[in-house]
Amino acid sequence: MSHVPTQAAFTSMNSGPYIVTTPVWCTVVRGFTLFFAFIIMVLAGILMHGYVLSANAFALVCVSCSAS
């Protein structure tokens, strides 16, 4: 049989539940990643606007929106 930990296994002796804090640099890196992803998405939209106006492009956009 496998051992199932109880609530007591996840709490420390005096301070309550054990919480893992995220370092500040990790949050900053995630912010830069989000910013650059947004810039790339906007640039891709600007570059393809006017060049791709077919049913295939519309289907591609619909599939990518429903997958996320």
Secondary structure, 3 states (H helix, E strand, C coil): CCCCCCHHHHECCCCCECCCCCCHHHHHHHHHHHHHHHHHHHHHHHHHCCCCCCHHHHHHHHHHHHHC
